[in-house]
Amino acid sequence: MIDLNIINNKFSIILKEIANNNIFMDHICENYSLRDKYTPMRMSQIFSAFEFVYKRNYGINYSRSEYYINIKKEVLESIGLLKSLKKRNRKEIKSLDSISNYLKHYDDSYATKVFTTISENENLIKSFLINKKVISNDLKDISDRLGLLRNRIQHGNMDYYYDEIIFDIKILEVIYYIILLKSVGIKNIHIKKAIKKLFQ
C-alpha cells in the first residue's frame, strides 16, 4: 500500500478518478498476502489495466509518425468517397463502414505500447530493478515477450508459467502505476517511493 505522505495532496484527485471509473482496479489483490500470486485471470486483468491507462493517457497512434497519421487520414477520407461515388447497396455500405471503423481504431501493437512506455520511463523502471534478478536487460525483449504472452492468454494458451514471465508481468504492473501516478500529477521522486512501497 502507498503511504498518504507519498501521494501528498493528490489523494482527492485519485478518489475523484476512482469515482468516475477512470482508474482500472480489477487486477488489485483483495489482500496483501495475494500480492505475489499471478493466476491466469489476474495476469489477464493486468494486461487490461495497462491497456486502459495507456489509452487514457496516450490515445491512439501515439508512437506513429506524422507521415503514417496523414496517410491513414487520407485512406479514411477515400473510403468516405467510395461510399458516395455511386449508389451502394446495404451490404457494400456495411463493408465500407466496417473497414473504416477498423482503420480508425487500428493502433500500435501491444508490444510497441509497452516498449514506448518503458523507454519513456526507463529511470523509474530501473529504480524497481535494483536488487532484482533481471532476466533480460533488453527492454525490447521484455516488451516483445509481454506482447506474445498477452496474445497467448487471449487465445487460452496457458503453457507459460515460469519465472521470466512473472518478472515481465511485474514490470507491466510497475508501468501501470507509473503512468497512473504521473497522470494525477505526482512527481517522479514520489513515484519511485510509491513503486518501492508497492513492490518491496
BATIMAR-922251 format. One line per field, with one value per residue: residue number from 1; residue in one letter; x, y, z of N, C-alpha, C, O, CB in turn. Coordinates in steps of 0.05 Angstrom, whole numbers, always signed. Glycine has a CB too. Example, Ala and Ser with C-alpha at 12.3 -4.5 7.8 and 13.67 -1.06 7.14 Angstrom:
residues 2
num <- 1 / 2
residu <- A / S
n_X <- +264 / +257
n_Y <- -114 / -45
n_Z <- +156 / +142
ca_X <- +246 / +273
ca_Y <- -90 / -21
ca_Z <- +156 / +143
c_X <- +264 / +258
c_Y <- -66 / +1
c_Z <- +156 / +157
o_X <- +285 / +268
o_Y <- -66 / +23
o_Z <- +169 / +161
cb_X <- +226 / +282
cb_Y <- -89 / -12
cb_Z <- +181 / +114
This chain:
residues 200
num <- 1 / 2 / 3 / 4 / 5 / 6 / 7 / 8 / 9 / 10 / 11 / 12 / 13 / 14 / 15 / 16 / 17 / 18 / 19 / 20 / 21 / 22 / 23 / 24 / 25 / 26 / 27 / 28 / 29 / 30 / 31 / 32 / 33 / 34 / 35 / 36 / 37 / 38 / 39 / 40 / 41 / 42 / 43 / 44 / 45 / 46 / 47 / 48 / 49 / 50 / 51 / 52 / 53 / 54 / 55 / 56 / 57 / 58 / 59 / 60 / 61 / 62 / 63 / 64 / 65 / 66 / 67 / 68 / 69 / 70 / 71 / 72 / 73 / 74 / 75 / 76 / 77 / 78 / 79 / 80 / 81 / 82 / 83 / 84 / 85 / 86 / 87 / 88 / 89 / 90 / 91 / 92 / 93 / 94 / 95 / 96 / 97 / 98 / 99 / 100 / 101 / 102 / 103 / 104 / 105 / 106 / 107 / 108 / 109 / 110 / 111 / 112 / 113 / 114 / 115 / 116 / 117 / 118 / 119 / 120 / 121 / 122 / 123 / 124 / 125 / 126 / 127 / 128 / 129 / 130 / 131 / 132 / 133 / 134 / 135 / 136 / 137 / 138 / 139 / 140 / 141 / 142 / 143 / 144 / 145 / 146 / 147 / 148 / 149 / 150 / 151 / 152 / 153 / 154 / 155 / 156 / 157 / 158 / 159 / 160 / 161 / 162 / 163 / 164 / 165 / 166 / 167 / 168 / 169 / 170 / 171 / 172 / 173 / 174 / 175 / 176 / 177 / 178 / 179 / 180 / 181 / 182 / 183 / 184 / 185 / 186 / 187 / 188 / 189 / 190 / 191 / 192 / 193 / 194 / 195 / 196 / 197 / 198 / 199 / 200
residu <- M / I / D / L / N / I / I / N / N / K / F / S / I / I / L / K / E / I / A / N / N / N / I / F / M / D / H / I / C / E / N / Y / S / L / R / D / K / Y / T / P / M / R / M / S / Q / I / F / S / A / F / E / F / V / Y / K / R / N / Y / G / I / N / Y / S / R / S / E / Y / Y / I / N / I / K / K / E / V / L / E / S / I / G / L / L / K / S / L / K / K / R / N / R / K / E / I / K / S / L / D / S / I / S / N / Y / L / K / H / Y / D / D / S / Y / A / T / K / V / F / T / T / I / S / E / N / E / N / L / I / K / S / F / L / I / N / K / K / V / I / S / N / D / L / K / D / I / S / D / R / L / G / L / L / R / N / R / I / Q / H / G / N / M / D / Y / Y / Y / D / E / I / I / F / D / I / K / I / L / E / V / I / Y / Y / I / I / L / L / K / S / V / G / I / K / N / I / H / I / K / K / A / I / K / K / L / F / Q
n_X <- +17 / +9 / +36 / +2 / +31 / +65 / +35 / +15 / -17 / -50 / -87 / -143 / -153 / -143 / -184 / -228 / -220 / -226 / -279 / -303 / -295 / -246 / -201 / -171 / -183 / -189 / -149 / -124 / -104 / -144 / -124 / -62 / -31 / -39 / -10 / +35 / +16 / +3 / -45 / -75 / -122 / -112 / -66 / -87 / -121 / -83 / -59 / -102 / -109 / -63 / -71 / -117 / -100 / -60 / -87 / -120 / -82 / -46 / -72 / -91 / -46 / +0 / +57 / +64 / +88 / +84 / +77 / +53 / +4 / -20 / -26 / -62 / -106 / -118 / -132 / -178 / -211 / -215 / -245 / -293 / -306 / -313 / -361 / -396 / -390 / -418 / -483 / -494 / -507 / -537 / -504 / -453 / -444 / -443 / -397 / -357 / -362 / -346 / -292 / -273 / -282 / -249 / -198 / -197 / -193 / -148 / -87 / -21 / +18 / +11 / +60 / +91 / +67 / +80 / +136 / +145 / +126 / +159 / +209 / +204 / +201 / +246 / +285 / +253 / +234 / +282 / +293 / +259 / +283 / +329 / +369 / +339 / +328 / +348 / +322 / +328 / +364 / +349 / +302 / +268 / +262 / +233 / +186 / +169 / +161 / +119 / +79 / +72 / +56 / +8 / -24 / -26 / -53 / -103 / -120 / -127 / -81 / -42 / +10 / +57 / +78 / +128 / +188 / +211 / +168 / +134 / +166 / +166 / +111 / +107 / +138 / +104 / +61 / +87 / +96 / +43 / +28 / +64 / +48 / -4 / +3 / +34 / -4 / -39 / -9 / +34 / +101 / +164 / +202 / +170 / +140 / +178 / +185 / +134 / +130 / +170 / +148 / +102 / +123 / +164
n_Y <- -24 / +45 / +99 / +155 / +202 / +200 / +206 / +254 / +315 / +296 / +258 / +268 / +277 / +227 / +197 / +221 / +206 / +151 / +148 / +166 / +124 / +122 / +97 / +35 / -22 / -76 / -114 / -110 / -139 / -172 / -176 / -166 / -213 / -240 / -215 / -233 / -273 / -297 / -311 / -339 / -308 / -261 / -242 / -232 / -190 / -152 / -141 / -117 / -73 / -43 / -31 / +1 / +46 / +64 / +79 / +121 / +159 / +163 / +157 / +141 / +117 / +140 / +132 / +133 / +158 / +224 / +221 / +170 / +179 / +218 / +191 / +151 / +182 / +201 / +153 / +139 / +182 / +171 / +124 / +144 / +173 / +132 / +111 / +149 / +156 / +124 / +93 / +52 / -14 / -40 / -79 / -68 / -17 / -29 / -61 / -24 / +12 / -21 / -31 / +21 / +33 / -4 / +14 / +65 / +52 / +22 / +9 / +17 / -42 / -86 / -97 / -55 / -11 / -23 / -21 / +32 / +60 / +38 / +56 / +111 / +117 / +97 / +108 / +108 / +56 / +28 / +39 / +3 / -45 / -50 / -92 / -135 / -198 / -195 / -217 / -205 / -152 / -125 / -81 / -83 / -137 / -153 / -124 / -149 / -201 / -194 / -176 / -222 / -259 / -236 / -243 / -299 / -311 / -289 / -326 / -371 / -401 / -430 / -446 / -423 / -412 / -390 / -366 / -322 / -299 / -283 / -244 / -207 / -193 / -167 / -122 / -98 / -86 / -47 / -7 / +6 / +31 / +74 / +105 / +117 / +145 / +188 / +212 / +237 / +277 / +267 / +273 / +249 / +233 / +219 / +180 / +139 / +125 / +106 / +61 / +29 / +20 / -9 / -55 / -76
n_Z <- +0 / -15 / +21 / +49 / +54 / +12 / -36 / -24 / -34 / -74 / -64 / -63 / -116 / -138 / -113 / -137 / -190 / -186 / -170 / -217 / -250 / -277 / -265 / -271 / -234 / -227 / -225 / -177 / -116 / -66 / -15 / +20 / +23 / -24 / -62 / -91 / -122 / -184 / -222 / -282 / -292 / -262 / -288 / -338 / -325 / -309 / -358 / -383 / -350 / -361 / -415 / -411 / -380 / -413 / -461 / -442 / -429 / -471 / -518 / -587 / -637 / -616 / -619 / -673 / -736 / -765 / -819 / -825 / -797 / -829 / -878 / -862 / -850 / -902 / -927 / -898 / -913 / -967 / -966 / -949 / -994 / -1031 / -1015 / -1033 / -1087 / -1122 / -1125 / -1071 / -1047 / -986 / -964 / -986 / -965 / -911 / -909 / -924 / -882 / -840 / -852 / -849 / -795 / -771 / -787 / -763 / -709 / -708 / -678 / -649 / -638 / -580 / -557 / -576 / -551 / -498 / -500 / -515 / -469 / -429 / -447 / -444 / -390 / -367 / -326 / -279 / -281 / -274 / -221 / -197 / -211 / -182 / -142 / -159 / -193 / -256 / -315 / -369 / -397 / -439 / -459 / -502 / -512 / -466 / -476 / -523 / -506 / -470 / -505 / -535 / -495 / -478 / -524 / -525 / -477 / -489 / -526 / -497 / -487 / -441 / -428 / -401 / -352 / -318 / -287 / -315 / -342 / -300 / -278 / -321 / -321 / -273 / -285 / -321 / -287 / -256 / -294 / -305 / -256 / -255 / -300 / -283 / -234 / -252 / -284 / -249 / -230 / -195 / -173 / -200 / -161 / -118 / -142 / -148 / -94 / -83 / -118 / -97 / -47 / -60 / -85 / -55
ca_X <- +0 / +24 / +31 / -11 / +50 / +78 / +17 / +13 / -43 / -63 / -106 / -170 / -155 / -145 / -211 / -246 / -215 / -238 / -309 / -311 / -287 / -223 / -178 / -177 / -176 / -196 / -125 / -114 / -110 / -162 / -108 / -33 / -20 / -43 / +4 / +54 / +3 / -4 / -62 / -82 / -142 / -100 / -49 / -104 / -130 / -61 / -57 / -125 / -104 / -43 / -84 / -136 / -86 / -46 / -106 / -129 / -61 / -30 / -90 / -85 / -25 / +19 / +84 / +65 / +100 / +65 / +71 / +33 / -22 / -31 / -35 / -86 / -128 / -125 / -146 / -205 / -226 / -221 / -266 / -317 / -313 / -323 / -389 / -413 / -384 / -440 / -503 / -485 / -528 / -533 / -482 / -429 / -441 / -435 / -369 / -340 / -363 / -331 / -264 / -267 / -282 / -225 / -175 / -198 / -184 / -123 / -67 / +4 / +16 / +14 / +89 / +101 / +58 / +96 / +164 / +143 / +124 / +184 / +231 / +199 / +202 / +268 / +297 / +235 / +234 / +308 / +291 / +247 / +300 / +352 / +369 / +322 / +340 / +340 / +324 / +339 / +368 / +338 / +275 / +253 / +256 / +212 / +162 / +160 / +150 / +93 / +60 / +66 / +41 / -20 / -39 / -30 / -74 / -128 / -128 / -129 / -56 / -32 / +36 / +77 / +81 / +155 / +198 / +215 / +142 / +125 / +182 / +155 / +85 / +112 / +147 / +79 / +48 / +102 / +90 / +16 / +27 / +79 / +31 / -26 / +12 / +41 / -29 / -52 / +10 / +54 / +128 / +180 / +215 / +149 / +132 / +198 / +179 / +109 / +136 / +186 / +129 / +84 / +135 / +187
ca_Y <- +0 / +70 / +117 / +180 / +224 / +197 / +218 / +281 / +328 / +285 / +237 / +275 / +273 / +198 / +189 / +230 / +189 / +125 / +153 / +170 / +100 / +128 / +81 / +6 / -33 / -105 / -130 / -105 / -161 / -167 / -172 / -165 / -240 / -250 / -197 / -246 / -296 / -288 / -331 / -330 / -287 / -236 / -233 / -220 / -164 / -133 / -133 / -98 / -48 / -27 / -21 / +22 / +70 / +74 / +92 / +145 / +179 / +166 / +157 / +123 / +125 / +158 / +130 / +133 / +182 / +243 / +210 / +149 / +190 / +232 / +170 / +139 / +202 / +201 / +128 / +141 / +200 / +157 / +105 / +160 / +180 / +108 / +108 / +169 / +158 / +112 / +82 / +27 / -29 / -41 / -97 / -54 / +5 / -42 / -69 / +0 / +23 / -39 / -26 / +48 / +32 / -19 / +31 / +86 / +43 / +6 / +22 / +3 / -69 / -85 / -96 / -28 / +6 / -28 / -11 / +61 / +69 / +31 / +73 / +138 / +117 / +78 / +113 / +98 / +26 / +18 / +40 / -22 / -67 / -52 / -116 / -155 / -215 / -186 / -239 / -193 / -123 / -113 / -72 / -92 / -165 / -153 / -115 / -169 / -224 / -186 / -176 / -250 / -271 / -225 / -257 / -327 / -312 / -284 / -349 / -393 / -416 / -426 / -460 / -402 / -405 / -393 / -342 / -300 / -287 / -269 / -219 / -188 / -184 / -147 / -98 / -86 / -73 / -23 / +13 / +16 / +50 / +98 / +122 / +126 / +165 / +212 / +225 / +254 / +299 / +260 / +277 / +224 / +225 / +207 / +155 / +119 / +116 / +91 / +36 / +14 / +12 / -29 / -80 / -85
ca_Z <- +0 / -16 / +43 / +42 / +52 / -15 / -56 / -15 / -38 / -97 / -56 / -70 / -145 / -142 / -105 / -158 / -214 / -179 / -170 / -245 / -264 / -294 / -256 / -273 / -208 / -226 / -221 / -150 / -99 / -44 / +9 / +16 / +21 / -51 / -79 / -109 / -136 / -211 / -236 / -310 / -291 / -253 / -309 / -359 / -315 / -310 / -386 / -389 / -335 / -376 / -440 / -403 / -372 / -437 / -479 / -429 / -427 / -495 / -541 / -609 / -655 / -602 / -628 / -702 / -749 / -777 / -845 / -822 / -789 / -852 / -897 / -850 / -854 / -930 / -933 / -887 / -930 / -992 / -961 / -948 / -1022 / -1044 / -1007 / -1046 / -1116 / -1136 / -1107 / -1059 / -1032 / -958 / -958 / -993 / -945 / -886 / -912 / -923 / -854 / -824 / -858 / -838 / -766 / -763 / -790 / -743 / -683 / -711 / -662 / -646 / -625 / -551 / -551 / -582 / -529 / -474 / -505 / -514 / -441 / -415 / -457 / -434 / -361 / -361 / -300 / -259 / -283 / -263 / -192 / -188 / -218 / -163 / -125 / -170 / -212 / -283 / -335 / -394 / -396 / -464 / -455 / -526 / -507 / -446 / -489 / -542 / -491 / -459 / -527 / -542 / -473 / -479 / -545 / -517 / -457 / -503 / -541 / -479 / -486 / -414 / -423 / -400 / -324 / -310 / -273 / -333 / -348 / -276 / -277 / -341 / -312 / -252 / -299 / -333 / -265 / -249 / -315 / -300 / -233 / -263 / -317 / -267 / -215 / -268 / -295 / -228 / -223 / -175 / -183 / -203 / -136 / -102 / -156 / -141 / -67 / -85 / -130 / -77 / -26 / -71 / -95 / -39
c_X <- +18 / +16 / +19 / +9 / +66 / +61 / +9 / -15 / -58 / -84 / -134 / -175 / -158 / -172 / -231 / -244 / -228 / -268 / -319 / -303 / -264 / -198 / -186 / -166 / -180 / -173 / -114 / -122 / -128 / -147 / -78 / -20 / -21 / -26 / +22 / +42 / -8 / -19 / -66 / -102 / -129 / -81 / -64 / -114 / -108 / -56 / -78 / -120 / -84 / -56 / -102 / -121 / -70 / -64 / -115 / -108 / -45 / -48 / -82 / -63 / -4 / +47 / +87 / +77 / +77 / +57 / +50 / +5 / -35 / -41 / -60 / -110 / -137 / -141 / -175 / -223 / -234 / -243 / -293 / -326 / -324 / -352 / -407 / -410 / -407 / -460 / -494 / -509 / -520 / -509 / -455 / -423 / -431 / -406 / -350 / -339 / -346 / -301 / -256 / -264 / -257 / -200 / -174 / -187 / -159 / -101 / -41 / +0 / +20 / +43 / +100 / +92 / +74 / +124 / +165 / +143 / +148 / +206 / +228 / +203 / +225 / +280 / +279 / +234 / +259 / +307 / +277 / +265 / +324 / +348 / +348 / +337 / +331 / +344 / +336 / +341 / +357 / +309 / +257 / +244 / +233 / +185 / +151 / +148 / +122 / +71 / +52 / +49 / +12 / -36 / -44 / -53 / -101 / -139 / -128 / -104 / -42 / -5 / +59 / +86 / +110 / +165 / +201 / +189 / +132 / +140 / +171 / +128 / +88 / +122 / +122 / +63 / +61 / +96 / +62 / +15 / +43 / +62 / +8 / -18 / +21 / +16 / -43 / -33 / +30 / +82 / +144 / +192 / +195 / +139 / +152 / +192 / +154 / +114 / +151 / +167 / +111 / +97 / +159 / +183
c_Y <- +25 / +88 / +143 / +203 / +223 / +211 / +246 / +293 / +318 / +264 / +243 / +271 / +244 / +188 / +197 / +213 / +162 / +127 / +155 / +146 / +105 / +113 / +51 / -7 / -64 / -123 / -128 / -127 / -153 / -163 / -176 / -192 / -251 / -234 / -211 / -271 / -285 / -311 / -321 / -307 / -261 / -225 / -220 / -193 / -143 / -123 / -112 / -72 / -30 / -14 / +3 / +48 / +82 / +90 / +119 / +167 / +183 / +167 / +136 / +135 / +143 / +157 / +129 / +160 / +199 / +233 / +189 / +160 / +204 / +212 / +157 / +157 / +202 / +176 / +129 / +160 / +187 / +137 / +120 / +167 / +156 / +103 / +126 / +170 / +145 / +100 / +55 / +13 / -31 / -57 / -83 / -31 / -7 / -50 / -45 / +12 / +6 / -35 / +1 / +47 / +17 / -1 / +54 / +77 / +25 / +22 / +7 / -24 / -66 / -82 / -68 / -8 / +2 / -17 / +19 / +72 / +62 / +50 / +101 / +140 / +99 / +83 / +104 / +68 / +15 / +19 / +15 / -45 / -71 / -76 / -137 / -173 / -207 / -208 / -228 / -163 / -109 / -107 / -81 / -121 / -168 / -145 / -136 / -193 / -218 / -186 / -204 / -263 / -262 / -239 / -286 / -329 / -308 / -308 / -375 / -411 / -411 / -439 / -440 / -396 / -410 / -366 / -318 / -285 / -272 / -243 / -198 / -177 / -163 / -120 / -83 / -73 / -47 / -1 / +24 / +37 / +76 / +116 / +133 / +149 / +191 / +227 / +242 / +275 / +293 / +261 / +250 / +215 / +211 / +181 / +133 / +108 / +98 / +63 / +18 / +4 / -11 / -56 / -89 / -112
c_Z <- +0 / +7 / +33 / +38 / +25 / -36 / -48 / -20 / -63 / -90 / -65 / -101 / -152 / -135 / -126 / -183 / -210 / -181 / -199 / -262 / -284 / -285 / -256 / -248 / -206 / -219 / -193 / -131 / -76 / -18 / +2 / +11 / -7 / -71 / -99 / -123 / -163 / -226 / -264 / -310 / -282 / -275 / -331 / -350 / -315 / -339 / -393 / -375 / -350 / -400 / -433 / -397 / -396 / -455 / -468 / -430 / -453 / -520 / -562 / -626 / -642 / -613 / -659 / -712 / -760 / -805 / -844 / -816 / -813 / -873 / -887 / -854 / -883 / -938 / -923 / -903 / -956 / -989 / -960 / -977 / -1037 / -1038 / -1024 / -1076 / -1132 / -1115 / -1097 / -1046 / -1003 / -950 / -964 / -972 / -919 / -886 / -910 / -895 / -835 / -827 / -846 / -808 / -756 / -765 / -770 / -716 / -684 / -697 / -663 / -633 / -595 / -543 / -555 / -560 / -504 / -477 / -503 / -485 / -424 / -422 / -445 / -403 / -351 / -334 / -277 / -258 / -269 / -232 / -181 / -192 / -198 / -144 / -134 / -190 / -240 / -303 / -361 / -390 / -420 / -461 / -479 / -523 / -487 / -459 / -508 / -528 / -480 / -481 / -535 / -521 / -473 / -500 / -538 / -496 / -470 / -517 / -524 / -477 / -459 / -408 / -421 / -371 / -315 / -300 / -291 / -339 / -324 / -273 / -296 / -332 / -290 / -264 / -310 / -311 / -257 / -268 / -311 / -278 / -240 / -279 / -300 / -249 / -229 / -277 / -275 / -217 / -201 / -187 / -183 / -177 / -117 / -115 / -149 / -113 / -67 / -96 / -111 / -55 / -35 / -77 / -78 / -27
o_X <- +38 / -8 / +25 / +5 / +78 / +71 / -3 / -35 / -77 / -97 / -148 / -196 / -174 / -184 / -250 / -265 / -240 / -281 / -342 / -305 / -263 / -177 / -206 / -143 / -175 / -176 / -96 / -146 / -128 / -156 / -71 / -1 / -6 / -27 / +23 / +57 / -25 / -6 / -62 / -100 / -135 / -81 / -56 / -116 / -113 / -51 / -73 / -126 / -88 / -52 / -104 / -129 / -67 / -57 / -118 / -114 / -32 / -39 / -69 / -62 / +9 / +60 / +108 / +75 / +55 / +34 / +31 / -15 / -60 / -63 / -79 / -132 / -161 / -160 / -193 / -247 / -255 / -260 / -313 / -350 / -342 / -367 / -431 / -426 / -413 / -454 / -488 / -527 / -497 / -494 / -436 / -400 / -414 / -392 / -329 / -318 / -332 / -286 / -234 / -246 / -245 / -184 / -152 / -173 / -150 / -95 / -39 / -21 / +30 / +50 / +117 / +108 / +82 / +135 / +183 / +158 / +156 / +221 / +248 / +207 / +223 / +286 / +289 / +232 / +258 / +321 / +283 / +264 / +336 / +327 / +341 / +357 / +307 / +366 / +352 / +323 / +356 / +292 / +233 / +222 / +214 / +165 / +127 / +128 / +105 / +49 / +29 / +30 / -7 / -59 / -66 / -69 / -121 / -163 / -129 / -106 / -32 / +2 / +77 / +100 / +116 / +153 / +194 / +189 / +121 / +129 / +168 / +123 / +73 / +114 / +120 / +52 / +47 / +91 / +58 / +3 / +35 / +60 / +1 / -32 / +16 / +16 / -58 / -39 / +41 / +86 / +138 / +192 / +203 / +131 / +144 / +194 / +153 / +103 / +146 / +169 / +105 / +85 / +174 / +200
o_Y <- +26 / +93 / +152 / +221 / +242 / +225 / +261 / +281 / +331 / +253 / +225 / +264 / +236 / +172 / +182 / +207 / +151 / +110 / +147 / +147 / +92 / +117 / +44 / -4 / -75 / -144 / -144 / -135 / -130 / -148 / -187 / -195 / -269 / -239 / -203 / -287 / -268 / -327 / -298 / -289 / -240 / -201 / -199 / -175 / -119 / -99 / -92 / -51 / -6 / +9 / +22 / +69 / +106 / +112 / +139 / +191 / +204 / +177 / +117 / +159 / +160 / +177 / +124 / +181 / +190 / +236 / +189 / +151 / +202 / +216 / +152 / +147 / +202 / +177 / +120 / +155 / +192 / +134 / +110 / +168 / +158 / +92 / +120 / +183 / +154 / +98 / +37 / +25 / -23 / -50 / -85 / -28 / +5 / -47 / -47 / +21 / +16 / -34 / +3 / +59 / +24 / -2 / +61 / +92 / +15 / +45 / -13 / -28 / -45 / -67 / -59 / +9 / +22 / -4 / +30 / +90 / +77 / +59 / +113 / +162 / +87 / +63 / +93 / +56 / -4 / +3 / +8 / -64 / -92 / -79 / -155 / -164 / -212 / -217 / -242 / -150 / -84 / -125 / -87 / -128 / -184 / -158 / -141 / -204 / -235 / -194 / -209 / -278 / -277 / -246 / -297 / -347 / -321 / -311 / -397 / -433 / -389 / -442 / -441 / -377 / -432 / -345 / -296 / -260 / -250 / -223 / -175 / -153 / -143 / -99 / -59 / -51 / -27 / +22 / +48 / +58 / +98 / +140 / +157 / +169 / +213 / +252 / +260 / +289 / +311 / +250 / +232 / +191 / +193 / +162 / +110 / +83 / +78 / +43 / -6 / -19 / -29 / -77 / -107 / -122
o_Z <- +13 / +12 / +11 / +22 / +17 / -53 / -65 / -12 / -71 / -108 / -74 / -110 / -169 / -150 / -132 / -195 / -228 / -193 / -204 / -287 / -305 / -297 / -243 / -241 / -185 / -207 / -185 / -131 / -67 / -1 / -19 / -5 / -14 / -95 / -122 / -134 / -164 / -240 / -270 / -326 / -295 / -279 / -342 / -367 / -319 / -343 / -406 / -386 / -352 / -406 / -448 / -407 / -398 / -464 / -483 / -432 / -456 / -541 / -556 / -630 / -656 / -617 / -669 / -700 / -764 / -813 / -860 / -828 / -816 / -885 / -903 / -861 / -888 / -953 / -936 / -907 / -967 / -1007 / -970 / -982 / -1053 / -1055 / -1028 / -1090 / -1154 / -1092 / -1113 / -1035 / -995 / -932 / -948 / -963 / -905 / -866 / -897 / -886 / -817 / -808 / -834 / -797 / -736 / -747 / -760 / -703 / -663 / -704 / -677 / -620 / -585 / -525 / -540 / -552 / -491 / -459 / -492 / -479 / -406 / -404 / -436 / -393 / -329 / -319 / -257 / -236 / -254 / -219 / -158 / -176 / -198 / -132 / -119 / -201 / -247 / -307 / -373 / -381 / -421 / -460 / -475 / -530 / -492 / -455 / -509 / -537 / -480 / -477 / -540 / -527 / -469 / -495 / -545 / -499 / -463 / -521 / -534 / -468 / -455 / -384 / -437 / -366 / -304 / -305 / -283 / -340 / -327 / -265 / -289 / -336 / -290 / -254 / -308 / -315 / -252 / -260 / -313 / -282 / -231 / -273 / -303 / -247 / -219 / -277 / -282 / -198 / -190 / -209 / -168 / -172 / -103 / -101 / -145 / -109 / -53 / -86 / -109 / -46 / -20 / -73 / -86 / -13
cb_X <- -19 / +18 / +57 / -32 / +70 / +82 / -7 / +34 / -38 / -43 / -105 / -177 / -130 / -123 / -218 / -241 / -185 / -230 / -316 / -298 / -311 / -218 / -168 / -163 / -191 / -208 / -103 / -123 / -83 / -182 / -116 / -19 / -33 / -72 / +21 / +78 / -21 / +21 / -89 / -92 / -164 / -85 / -32 / -128 / -141 / -35 / -59 / -151 / -93 / -19 / -99 / -152 / -68 / -33 / -130 / -137 / -42 / -11 / -91 / -111 / -37 / +20 / +96 / +36 / +120 / +76 / +97 / +42 / -18 / -10 / -12 / -82 / -119 / -100 / -131 / -204 / -210 / -195 / -262 / -312 / -288 / -306 / -393 / -407 / -358 / -430 / -531 / -463 / -532 / -557 / -483 / -431 / -467 / -453 / -365 / -351 / -392 / -338 / -259 / -289 / -307 / -222 / -175 / -227 / -207 / -117 / -77 / +24 / +38 / +2 / +104 / +90 / +28 / +98 / +174 / +118 / +98 / +192 / +231 / +172 / +176 / +289 / +303 / +207 / +233 / +331 / +276 / +221 / +311 / +354 / +363 / +297 / +334 / +356 / +296 / +321 / +398 / +343 / +273 / +269 / +280 / +218 / +168 / +184 / +169 / +94 / +72 / +92 / +54 / -19 / -23 / -4 / -69 / -124 / -110 / -151 / -37 / -52 / +41 / +67 / +61 / +173 / +224 / +228 / +122 / +128 / +212 / +153 / +68 / +133 / +167 / +62 / +47 / +133 / +92 / -3 / +39 / +105 / +20 / -38 / +35 / +58 / -47 / -63 / -6 / +48 / +143 / +201 / +226 / +126 / +131 / +226 / +175 / +89 / +153 / +208 / +113 / +72 / +144 / +193
cb_Y <- +0 / +84 / +123 / +188 / +222 / +167 / +201 / +299 / +358 / +272 / +234 / +304 / +285 / +183 / +201 / +260 / +186 / +115 / +178 / +195 / +88 / +158 / +89 / -6 / -20 / -114 / -122 / -78 / -173 / -190 / -192 / -152 / -259 / -248 / -178 / -255 / -307 / -279 / -336 / -353 / -295 / -240 / -256 / -239 / -167 / -147 / -157 / -110 / -55 / -44 / -43 / +12 / +65 / +50 / +74 / +140 / +171 / +143 / +184 / +118 / +140 / +150 / +104 / +129 / +174 / +272 / +199 / +129 / +210 / +251 / +149 / +133 / +230 / +204 / +104 / +151 / +226 / +142 / +90 / +185 / +190 / +84 / +113 / +196 / +144 / +89 / +80 / +32 / -57 / -52 / -123 / -42 / +20 / -66 / -84 / +21 / +24 / -68 / -25 / +68 / +17 / -44 / +43 / +96 / +27 / +0 / +26 / +20 / -88 / -110 / -116 / -18 / +0 / -59 / -21 / +71 / +58 / +1 / +75 / +148 / +108 / +81 / +143 / +110 / +17 / +34 / +65 / -26 / -64 / -25 / -108 / -142 / -245 / -161 / -251 / -200 / -117 / -132 / -42 / -88 / -181 / -134 / -89 / -178 / -232 / -159 / -162 / -265 / -264 / -195 / -256 / -339 / -291 / -261 / -353 / -410 / -409 / -436 / -480 / -376 / -420 / -405 / -349 / -309 / -308 / -287 / -225 / -202 / -208 / -157 / -105 / -108 / -93 / -29 / +1 / -8 / +37 / +90 / +105 / +102 / +155 / +203 / +204 / +236 / +322 / +232 / +298 / +228 / +250 / +226 / +160 / +132 / +140 / +106 / +40 / +32 / +36 / -18 / -76 / -64
cb_Z <- +24 / -43 / +59 / +63 / +75 / -22 / -60 / -28 / -41 / -116 / -25 / -62 / -159 / -126 / -78 / -164 / -220 / -151 / -154 / -256 / -279 / -294 / -228 / -299 / -186 / -252 / -241 / -139 / -88 / -41 / +31 / +39 / +40 / -59 / -63 / -94 / -118 / -227 / -221 / -326 / -271 / -227 / -320 / -365 / -286 / -299 / -405 / -379 / -307 / -384 / -454 / -378 / -349 / -453 / -484 / -400 / -405 / -498 / -554 / -626 / -679 / -572 / -617 / -713 / -771 / -778 / -858 / -800 / -766 / -865 / -901 / -820 / -845 / -947 / -920 / -858 / -935 / -1002 / -935 / -932 / -1037 / -1035 / -977 / -1034 / -1122 / -1155 / -1122 / -1038 / -1044 / -944 / -974 / -1021 / -942 / -880 / -938 / -943 / -844 / -831 / -889 / -846 / -755 / -782 / -818 / -739 / -670 / -741 / -633 / -629 / -637 / -538 / -568 / -609 / -523 / -469 / -532 / -529 / -428 / -421 / -487 / -441 / -349 / -382 / -297 / -263 / -312 / -274 / -183 / -205 / -245 / -147 / -97 / -184 / -206 / -291 / -340 / -418 / -392 / -488 / -452 / -552 / -497 / -423 / -505 / -560 / -467 / -445 / -551 / -546 / -447 / -484 / -571 / -505 / -435 / -523 / -565 / -487 / -510 / -394 / -446 / -412 / -307 / -332 / -260 / -359 / -357 / -251 / -283 / -368 / -301 / -231 / -322 / -347 / -241 / -248 / -343 / -292 / -208 / -279 / -340 / -251 / -198 / -292 / -305 / -205 / -215 / -163 / -167 / -224 / -122 / -98 / -186 / -141 / -48 / -102 / -156 / -64 / -17 / -97 / -123 / -17
